[in-house]
Amino acid sequence: MITGEGLTARLRELEDIGVRPEGVYRLAWTEEDGATRAWFERQAAVARLRVECDPAGNLWACPHSEPPWWGIGSHLDSVRGGGRFDGPLGVACAFEIASCADAMPIAVVSFADEEGARFNTPTFGSKALAGRLALPSVLSRTDDAGVALVDAMRAAGVDPDGIAAAPTWLEKLSGFVEIHIDQTTELARAGSPVGVVRSLAARTRLEVVLRGRADHAGTTPRDERRDALSAAARLIVSAEDLAVRDDAPVTVTTSRILARPNAPTTIAAEVRLWIDGRSAGGFAAVDEWRAALDEFVAELSARTGVEIEVSVASRSDAREFSVSLRDALARASESVVGHTVPELVSFAGHDAGVVAERVPAAMLFVRNETGVSHSPAEDVDVADAAVAARVVERALTSLRAQA
């Protein structure tokens, strides 16, 4: 039987892996990431599933029957200083379902490098399965220590030369369902333990490099400065201001910034920053915002003498999930919960949204009272997560009976 106690026991075994006072650090292709693989293997052994690693480094706990199977899962890597539930909750729920659904062939999947926190490669593993990685350029990306992704993968025991063969693995699945913590208060406000995700918003991440000139902070007159950090500040504020739209607003966040030489008495010579833009209105709204931003960048560069280069680090289309799977989850939710549950739009990126390009896919969110995520304050009631797992198990059972 699927229980909150079972989920708690599974998640407790992850508490010693990369957990610090300032949050969870399980970046992809690191020692901590490798330790989560050992956890995955232990869970699979208890569920009597065999573990395989596909060419992109995604972990599969497979039934002993021949495919196709239903896939359930999420990811185990984290952002820097992340929470305990974003990703692992979905994998733990998947193992609970697989352990209780003896008559149904279920594969538990943990996608590699979903967060993209180390190499700016979000949803790496699922994009590899969907054939959407920009190879070989993505493999040349480096982390803060100058380590290239291609070398980090090899060090973790995954041969990057085989990534092109990853899409054949999706042929093993009849469909895929991901359980994930709600990253808003929407379900909490609705008083519902779970909600069915209708679609994911369109998302883009821009990488911006501003190049000025290092000079003395006290002796350089204003009209002689080429201050990269001052220009970056103006760009950050304008990126948000330009996103205000009546029809389809764009949610804009400058999520990371690096300055060089980063000295108290020196004008910044170079700044690198990343700007995230998302819209439920699809890429029409995002692209209009980007066009306005480009106009501002040209004006700002001319005014400040700072060279500004803007490039696309990642881009994901809006994605609507399978209607039949959503309907099955809605019916199962009503049966388990006792009432109709909300249907949601998610502004976050998820592996389910990527594999939905190739196989029927869906997502079920679990109530988050505070809405906090990507933070050590992230929390969820495992009783709600157990409800989500029971909903998915019932939905897939009904679909199998109809087949």
C-alpha positions in Angstrom: 0.0 0.0 0.0 1.3 3.5 -0.8 1.8 5.5 2.4 3.3 8.7 3.6 5.5 6.6 6.0 6.9 4.7 3.0 7.8 7.9 1.2 9.3 9.4 4.4 11.6 6.3 4.8 12.7 6.6 1.2 13.5 10.3 1.3 15.2 10.0 4.7 18.0 8.0 3.0 18.9 11.1 0.9 19.3 13.4 3.9 23.1 12.8 4.2 23.8 13.5 0.5 24.8 17.1 -0.2 22.6 18.6 2.5 24.1 21.7 4.1 22.7 24.4 6.4 22.3 26.7 3.3 20.4 24.0 1.3 20.9 21.0 -0.9 23.9 20.7 -3.2 23.6 17.8 -5.6 24.9 19.3 -8.8 25.0 17.0 -11.9 28.1 14.8 -12.5 29.5 15.4 -9.0 30.3 13.0 -6.1 27.0 13.9 -4.5 25.2 13.1 -7.8 26.9 9.8 -7.8 25.7 9.1 -4.2 22.1 9.6 -5.3 22.7 6.9 -8.0 23.6 4.5 -5.2 20.3 5.4 -3.4 18.5 4.8 -6.7 20.0 1.4 -7.0 19.0 0.4 -3.5 15.5 1.5 -4.1 15.4 -0.5 -7.3 16.7 -3.6 -5.6 13.9 -3.4 -2.9 11.3 -3.0 -5.7 12.9 -6.0 -7.6 13.7 -3.7 -10.6 16.9 -3.9 -12.7 18.9 -0.7 -13.1 20.2 0.5 -16.4 21.8 3.8 -17.5 21.0 5.1 -20.9 23.5 6.9 -23.2 22.7 10.3 -21.6 23.2 9.2 -18.0 19.5 8.9 -17.2 18.8 6.2 -14.6 16.1 3.6 -15.3 14.8 1.0 -12.8 13.2 -1.4 -15.3 10.7 -4.2 -14.8 11.7 -7.7 -15.9 9.0 -7.8 -18.5 9.5 -6.7 -22.1 8.7 -3.1 -23.0 6.8 -0.9 -23.5 6.3 0.1 -19.9 4.8 3.1 -18.2 7.5 5.5 -17.0 7.2 7.5 -13.8 9.9 9.6 -12.2 11.6 13.0 -12.0 15.2 13.9 -11.1 17.7 13.8 -8.2 20.1 16.7 -8.9 19.5 20.1 -7.4 20.2 23.8 -7.8 22.8 25.4 -5.5 21.2 25.6 -2.1 18.0 23.9 -3.2 15.3 22.1 -1.3 14.8 18.5 -0.4 11.7 17.7 -2.5 12.2 19.3 -5.9 12.9 16.2 -8.0 13.5 13.5 -5.3 9.8 13.5 -4.3 8.8 12.4 -7.7 11.4 9.6 -7.8 10.4 8.4 -4.4 6.7 8.4 -5.4 7.6 6.4 -8.5 9.3 3.7 -6.4 6.3 3.6 -4.1 4.0 3.1 -7.1 6.3 0.5 -8.7 6.5 -1.5 -5.5 2.7 -1.7 -5.1 1.7 -2.2 -8.7 2.8 -5.8 -9.2 0.6 -6.4 -12.2 1.6 -3.3 -14.1 5.0 -2.9 -15.8 6.4 0.4 -14.5 9.9 1.8 -15.1 11.2 4.4 -12.6 13.2 7.1 -14.4 15.6 9.6 -12.9 16.6 12.2 -15.5 20.2 13.4 -15.5 21.0 17.1 -14.9 17.5 18.4 -14.9 18.4 21.6 -13.1 21.3 22.5 -15.3 22.9 24.3 -12.3 26.5 23.4 -13.0 26.8 23.8 -16.8 23.7 25.8 -17.6 22.1 22.7 -19.3 18.5 22.5 -17.9 16.6 19.3 -18.7 19.8 17.8 -20.2 18.8 14.2 -19.8 15.3 14.5 -21.2 16.4 16.7 -24.1 18.9 14.0 -25.0 16.0 11.4 -25.1 14.0 13.8 -27.2 16.9 14.4 -29.6 17.0 18.1 -28.7 20.5 18.7 -27.4 22.7 21.0 -29.5 25.6 18.6 -29.9 28.5 18.9 -29.8 28.5 22.5 -28.6 26.6 21.8 -25.4 29.3 19.4 -24.3 31.9 22.1 -24.4 30.2 24.2 -21.8 32.3 24.7 -18.6 31.5 25.1 -14.9 32.9 27.7 -12.6 36.1 25.8 -12.2 36.6 25.5 -15.9 35.7 21.8 -16.2 34.0 21.0 -19.4 30.7 19.0 -19.4 32.2 16.4 -21.7 35.0 15.7 -19.1 32.6 15.7 -16.2 30.4 13.1 -17.8 33.3 10.9 -18.5 34.5 11.2 -14.9 31.0 10.1 -13.8 31.2 7.0 -16.0 29.0 8.2 -18.9 30.4 8.2 -22.4 29.3 11.5 -24.1 30.1 10.0 -27.5 27.0 7.8 -27.2 24.4 10.5 -26.5 23.0 10.5 -30.1 21.6 7.0 -29.4 19.6 8.1 -26.4 16.3 8.8 -28.3 15.8 5.1 -28.9 15.2 4.6 -25.2 11.9 6.5 -25.3 10.6 3.7 -27.5 10.5 1.6 -24.3 7.7 3.8 -22.8 4.0 3.7 -23.4 3.9 7.1 -21.7 5.3 9.1 -18.8 4.0 10.7 -15.6 5.9 13.0 -13.3 4.9 13.9 -9.8 6.4 17.2 -8.6 6.0 19.6 -5.7 3.9 22.6 -6.6 6.2 25.6 -6.8 3.4 28.1 -6.2 0.6 28.4 -3.5 -2.1 27.7 -6.1 -3.0 24.3 -4.7 -2.8 25.5 -1.1 -5.2 28.4 -1.9 -7.5 25.9 -3.5 -7.4 23.6 -0.6 -6.4 20.6 -2.8 -3.6 18.1 -2.1 -2.9 17.6 -5.8 -3.6 19.3 -9.1 -3.3 18.2 -12.8 -0.9 20.2 -14.9 -2.5 21.3 -18.2 0.7 22.8 -19.8 4.1 24.3 -19.3 4.8 28.0 -20.2 7.3 29.0 -22.9 10.7 29.7 -21.4 14.0 31.2 -22.5 17.2 31.9 -20.8 19.5 34.6 -22.1 23.2 34.8 -21.3 24.5 38.4 -21.4 28.2 39.5 -21.4 28.9 43.2 -20.8 32.5 44.3 -21.5 33.7 47.7 -20.3 37.1 48.8 -18.9 38.6 48.4 -15.5 39.6 51.7 -13.9 40.0 53.4 -10.6 36.7 53.8 -8.7 37.6 57.2 -7.2 39.7 58.9 -9.8 37.9 58.2 -13.1 35.4 60.9 -14.1 31.9 59.8 -15.0 32.2 60.8 -18.7 35.3 58.6 -19.0 33.9 55.5 -17.5 32.9 52.3 -19.3 31.3 50.7 -16.2 30.1 47.2 -17.1 28.4 46.7 -13.7 26.5 50.0 -13.9 25.3 49.1 -17.4 24.3 45.6 -16.1 22.1 47.2 -13.4 20.3 49.3 -16.0 19.8 46.3 -18.2 18.4 44.2 -15.3 15.8 46.8 -14.4 14.8 47.5 -18.0 14.4 43.7 -18.7 11.7 43.6 -16.0 10.1 46.9 -17.0 9.8 45.8 -20.7 8.1 42.6 -19.6 5.0 44.4 -18.3 2.2 43.6 -20.9 -1.6 43.7 -20.7 -2.2 40.7 -22.9 0.5 38.2 -22.1 3.0 39.4 -19.5 6.4 37.8 -19.4 7.9 36.7 -16.0 11.5 37.9 -16.0 14.2 37.1 -13.5 17.9 37.9 -13.5 19.0 34.8 -11.8 22.8 35.0 -11.7 25.5 37.6 -12.1 29.3 37.5 -12.1 31.6 40.5 -12.1 35.3 40.9 -12.9 37.6 41.9 -11.3 35.0 42.2 -8.5 37.3 44.5 -6.4 36.0 47.3 -4.1 38.0 50.1 -5.6 37.9 49.0 -9.3 35.3 49.8 -11.9 34.0 46.5 -13.3 35.5 45.5 -16.6 33.2 42.6 -17.4 29.9 41.3 -16.2 28.2 38.0 -17.1 24.5 37.6 -16.2 21.6 35.3 -17.0 18.1 36.6 -17.6 15.1 34.2 -17.5 11.9 35.0 -19.4 8.7 32.9 -19.3 5.1 33.4 -20.6 1.9 31.3 -20.7 1.2 33.2 -23.9 3.9 31.2 -25.7 6.9 32.5 -27.6 5.0 35.3 -29.4 5.0 37.2 -26.1 8.6 36.2 -25.2 9.9 37.1 -28.6 8.3 40.6 -28.5 9.9 41.1 -25.1 13.3 40.0 -26.5 12.9 42.4 -29.5 12.3 45.3 -27.1 15.2 44.2 -25.0 17.5 44.2 -28.0 16.5 47.7 -28.9 17.3 48.8 -25.3 20.7 47.0 -25.4 21.7 48.8 -28.5 20.8 52.2 -27.0 22.5 51.3 -23.6 25.7 50.2 -25.3 25.9 53.4 -27.4 25.3 55.5 -24.3 27.7 53.8 -21.9 30.5 52.6 -24.2 30.0 49.1 -22.9 30.0 46.3 -25.4 26.9 44.0 -24.8 26.5 40.6 -26.2 23.2 38.7 -25.8 22.9 35.0 -26.7 20.2 32.3 -26.1 21.4 29.8 -23.4 18.3 27.7 -23.6 14.8 27.9 -25.1 11.8 25.6 -24.5 8.4 25.9 -26.2 5.1 25.9 -24.4 4.0 22.3 -24.0 0.4 21.0 -23.5 0.3 17.6 -21.9 -1.6 14.6 -23.2 -5.4 15.1 -23.0 -6.1 11.4 -22.4 -3.6 11.2 -19.5 -4.8 14.4 -18.0 -8.4 13.1 -18.1 -7.3 9.8 -16.5 -5.5 11.8 -13.7 -8.5 14.0 -13.2 -10.9 11.0 -12.8 -8.5 9.2 -10.5 -8.0 12.4 -8.4 -11.7 12.8 -8.0 -12.0 9.2 -6.9 -9.1 9.4 -4.4 -9.5 13.0 -3.1 -13.3 13.0 -3.3 -13.7 16.2 -5.4 -12.5 17.7 -8.6 -8.9 19.0 -8.4 -7.5 22.1 -10.1 -5.9 22.1 -13.5 -2.7 24.2 -13.6 -0.2 25.9 -15.9 3.4 25.6 -14.7 5.9 28.3 -15.4 8.8 26.0 -14.5 10.6 23.7 -16.8 10.2 19.9 -16.3 11.4 16.7 -17.9 7.9 15.6 -18.5 7.4 18.6 -20.7 10.4 17.6 -22.9 9.6 13.9 -23.3 6.0 15.0 -24.1 7.3 15.8 -27.6 7.8 12.1 -28.2 5.5 10.1 -25.9 2.2 10.8 -24.1 3.1 12.6 -20.9 1.5 14.3 -17.9 2.3 15.9 -14.5 0.6 15.9 -11.1 1.5 18.6 -8.6 1.6 18.1 -4.8 0.4 20.9 -2.6 3.1 23.3 -1.2 1.6 25.5 1.6 4.3 28.2 1.3 4.9 28.0 -2.4 8.7 28.2 -1.7 11.0 26.1 -3.9 14.6 26.0 -4.9 15.3 26.8 -1.3 16.1 25.0 2.0 12.7 26.3 3.2 10.9 24.1 0.6 8.5 21.7 2.3 5.6 19.4 1.5 3.3 17.1 3.5 4.2 13.6 2.6 0.6 12.6 3.2 -0.3 14.8 0.2 2.5 13.1 -1.8 1.1 9.7 -1.0 -2.3 10.9 -2.3 -0.5 11.9 -5.5 1.1 8.5 -5.8 -2.2 6.8 -5.3 -3.8 9.0 -8.0 -1.1 8.1 -10.5 -1.3 4.4 -9.7 -5.1 4.4 -10.1 -5.0 6.4 -13.3 -2.5 4.1 -14.9 -4.4 1.0 -13.8 -7.6 2.4 -15.4 -5.7 3.1 -18.7 -4.3 -0.4 -18.7 -7.8 -1.8 -18.2 -9.0 0.2 -21.2 -6.2 -0.9 -23.5 
